[in-house]
Amino acid sequence: MSAPDTDTKTQKKRHRHALIGIKTAIIAGALLMIAGIVYAVLQATDPSPDGDVQPVDGPADIEPVIARPQPVEEHR
């Protein structure tokens, strides 16, 4: 069964605000996606040309510091 009144010009006029909102959401999403990709590319580390790559946290020969929780004393 088809719709009885399919005048697209009238429907476009009636749904103008909804269509503007949808277009705005699509554009905003695309801009945020592009911004995220640009941010990720700018944050990427480039290895040195000599092939000397160091980890982000520091040199590998340093012992990592492991935090151990201290026992909680109860107040009486």
Buried (B, 14 or more C-beta within 10 A) or exposed (E): EEEEEEEEEEEEEEEEEEEEEEEEEEEEEEEEEEEEEEEEEEEEEEEEEEEEEEEEEEEEEEEEEEEEEEEEEEEE
